[in-house]
């Protein structure tokens, strides 16, 4: 995947409604992050409702170098116990290499807490990823830009589903919602007409429930989903093979006591058998994001 010069202008915005238009650069960077990186904070990439029915905005922070108009995008989804702030160092590091990094956040009472391995939770998280990818592509003139979707832990599991589904992500969930009274969307994307296809997936210590997972009758395992949510499992697992050109890089700590490294190894084997370009890197560490290794992995993808 080569970094091309004219991939589209990167711009930031804070729009509250779904218009389908390209996002204009109307919000100045609000925080300096070193000499070359600025951060535009709390940009609204989706609007919807909390579980109690109250309206709520979904926001992200955009990290970028001072003149990153033609930069590839990185959209990063944090894990279940974190927030966008837990990955700020990674975002800064990637931006220092000339990338535009969209670090998403979830409202406090939101899909993050709803994702209790049920259809409503997975639908809400899929919509979250869809809106974030569209926002990144819709910023400026970026529909042709290279996009890397990354995530950690639960965010990596979500990223895997979204990346593998690609352009079909929205249609897949709309069809599921319409058949048999499945869950409906609770989000309106700020950018409605940009593509949800990404060029590469970087998953760190991922919770890949829909594809592989812990053995036995465990809610984090494939067998549990097949038994208790067979239609949902079919939707999630069925995306394997949809985006055959997707490049996949998986990272996992050898000492991870939360999600065993074998989970990533099993996903790598599954995707390799399906024909994907997959590499798995195990590192010495636990359930965390190795910042320098993740940056190196993303940059290697973009300069191949």
Residue pairs with C-beta under 8 A, 6 or more apart in sequence:
1 146
1 199
1 200
1 247
1 301
1 302
1 303
1 304
2 302
2 303
2 304
3 72
3 146
3 302
3 303
4 70
4 146
5 70
6 70
7 70
7 71
7 72
7 142
7 144
7 145
7 146
8 70
8 140
8 141
8 142
8 143
8 144
8 145
9 69
9 70
9 139
9 140
9 141
9 142
10 64
10 68
10 69
10 70
10 71
10 73
10 100
10 139
10 140
10 142
10 145
11 23
11 24
11 25
11 139
11 140
11 142
12 23
12 25
12 27
12 29
12 40
12 43
12 62
12 64
12 139
13 23
13 24
13 25
13 26
13 27
13 43
13 139
13 190
14 26
14 27
14 42
14 43
14 44
15 23
15 44
15 190
16 44
16 47
16 57
16 190
17 47
17 188
17 190
18 47
18 188
18 189
18 190
18 191
18 192
19 190
19 191
19 192
20 191
20 192
20 193
21 138
21 191
22 138
22 139
22 140
22 141
22 191
23 135
23 138
23 139
23 140
23 190
23 191
25 140
27 40
27 43
28 40
29 38
29 39
29 40
29 64
30 39
30 40
30 41
31 38
31 39
31 41
32 38
32 39
33 39
33 63
33 92
33 95
34 92
34 96
36 65
36 66
36 95
36 96
37 63
37 64
37 65
37 66
37 92
37 95
37 96
38 63
38 64
38 65
38 66
39 61
39 62
39 63
40 61
40 62
40 64
41 59
41 61
42 59
42 60
42 61
43 59
43 60
43 61
43 62
43 135
44 57
44 58
44 59
44 190
45 58
45 59
45 60
45 102
45 104
45 131
45 132
45 134
45 135
45 189
45 190
45 191
46 57
46 58
46 127
46 128
46 131
46 132
46 135
46 187
46 188
46 189
46 190
47 55
47 56
47 57
47 58
47 187
47 188
47 190
48 55
48 56
48 58
48 185
48 186
48 187
48 188
49 55
49 56
49 186
50 56
50 107
50 109
50 110
51 109
51 110
51 113
51 114
52 109
56 107
56 109
56 110
57 107
58 104
58 105
58 106
58 107
58 110
58 128
58 131
58 132
58 187
59 104
59 105
60 84
60 102
60 103
60 104
60 105
60 132
60 135
61 84
61 88
61 91
61 102
61 103
61 105
62 100
62 101
62 102
62 103
62 139
63 91
63 92
63 94
63 95
63 100
63 101
63 103
64 71
64 95
64 99
64 100
64 101
65 71
65 95
65 96
65 98
65 99
68 95
68 98
68 99
68 100
69 140
70 145
71 98
71 99
71 100
71 145
72 99
72 100
72 145
72 146
72 147
72 148
72 302
73 99
73 100
73 101
73 102
73 136
73 137
73 139
73 142
73 145
73 146
73 147
73 148
74 91
74 94
74 99
74 100
74 101
74 102
74 147
74 148
74 149
74 150
74 298
75 102
75 104
75 129
75 132
75 133
75 136
75 147
75 148
75 149
75 150
75 198
76 87
76 90
76 91
76 101
76 102
76 103
76 104
76 150
76 151
76 152
76 155
77 104
77 128
77 129
77 132
77 149
77 150
77 151
77 152
77 155
77 156
77 158
77 159
78 84
78 86
78 87
78 103
78 104
78 105
78 151
78 152
78 153
78 155
79 86
79 151
79 152
79 153
79 154
79 155
79 156
79 205
80 112
80 115
80 153
80 154
80 155
80 207
81 153
82 152
82 153
83 105
84 103
84 104
84 105
87 103
87 152
87 289
88 103
89 291
90 101
90 289
90 291
90 294
90 295
91 101
91 103
93 291
93 292
93 295
94 101
94 295
94 298
95 101
97 295
97 299
99 298
99 302
100 136
100 139
102 132
102 135
102 136
104 128
104 132
106 112
106 128
110 124
111 121
111 124
111 125
111 127
111 128
111 186
112 125
112 154
114 120
114 121
114 124
114 125
115 121
115 122
115 124
115 125
115 154
117 209
117 219
117 220
117 224
117 225
117 229
118 229
118 232
119 176
119 182
119 183
119 229
119 231
119 232
120 183
122 161
122 232
122 236
123 173
123 176
123 177
123 182
123 183
123 184
123 185
124 183
124 186
124 187
125 158
126 158
126 161
126 162
126 165
126 169
126 173
127 173
127 185
127 186
127 187
127 189
128 158
128 187
129 149
129 158
129 159
129 161
129 162
129 169
129 196
130 162
130 169
130 170
130 189
130 196
131 187
131 189
131 190
131 191
133 147
133 149
133 162
133 194
133 195
133 196
133 198
134 189
134 190
134 191
134 192
134 193
134 194
134 195
134 196
135 189
135 190
135 191
135 194
136 142
136 145
136 147
137 143
137 145
137 147
137 191
137 194
137 195
138 190
138 191
138 193
138 194
139 191
142 194
143 194
143 195
146 199
146 200
146 302
147 197
147 198
147 199
147 200
148 198
148 199
148 200
148 201
148 202
148 298
148 301
148 302
149 159
149 162
149 163
149 198
149 200
149 201
149 202
150 156
150 159
150 201
150 202
150 203
150 204
150 294
150 298
151 157
151 158
151 159
151 160
151 202
151 203
151 204
151 206
152 204
152 205
152 206
152 289
153 204
153 205
153 206
153 207
153 258
153 259
153 287
154 207
156 203
156 204
156 205
156 206
156 207
156 208
157 203
157 206
157 207
157 208
157 209
157 210
159 201
159 202
159 203
159 206
160 201
160 203
160 206
160 208
160 210
160 211
160 267
161 210
161 236
161 239
162 169
162 196
162 198
163 198
163 200
163 201
163 243
163 246
163 248
164 201
164 239
164 240
164 242
164 243
164 246
165 172
165 196
165 239
165 242
165 243
166 196
166 197
166 198
166 239
166 242
166 243
166 246
167 195
167 196
167 197
167 243
168 239
168 242
169 196
170 196
172 235
172 238
172 239
173 185
173 235
174 185
176 182
176 183
176 231
176 232
176 235
177 183
177 184
177 185
180 231
182 231
197 243
198 246
199 245
199 246
199 247
200 246
200 247
200 248
200 249
200 301
201 246
201 247
201 248
201 249
202 249
202 250
202 251
202 294
202 297
202 298
202 301
203 248
203 249
203 250
203 251
203 264
203 267
204 250
204 251
204 252
204 289
204 290
204 294
205 251
205 252
205 253
205 256
205 258
205 259
205 264
205 287
205 288
205 289
206 250
206 252
206 259
206 263
206 264
206 267
207 213
207 220
207 259
207 263
208 263
208 264
208 266
208 267
209 219
209 220
209 221
209 222
209 225
209 236
210 222
210 225
210 233
210 236
210 237
211 222
211 236
211 237
211 240
211 266
211 267
211 270
212 222
212 263
212 266
212 267
212 270
213 220
213 221
213 222
213 263
213 266
214 220
214 221
214 260
214 263
215 221
215 223
216 223
216 224
217 223
217 224
217 227
218 224
220 259
222 233
222 237
225 232
225 233
225 236
226 233
240 270
240 271
240 274
241 274
241 275
244 275
244 276
246 276
246 277
247 276
247 277
247 301
248 268
248 271
248 276
248 277
248 278
248 279
249 278
249 279
249 281
249 297
249 300
249 301
250 264
250 267
250 268
250 278
250 279
250 280
250 281
251 264
251 280
251 281
251 282
251 283
251 290
251 293
251 294
251 297
252 259
252 261
252 263
252 264
252 265
252 280
252 281
252 282
252 283
253 261
253 282
253 283
253 284
253 285
253 286
253 287
253 288
253 290
254 261
254 282
254 283
254 284
254 285
255 284
255 285
255 286
256 285
256 286
256 287
257 286
257 287
258 286
258 287
259 287
261 282
264 280
265 280
268 278
268 279
268 280
271 278
272 278
281 293
281 297
283 290
283 293
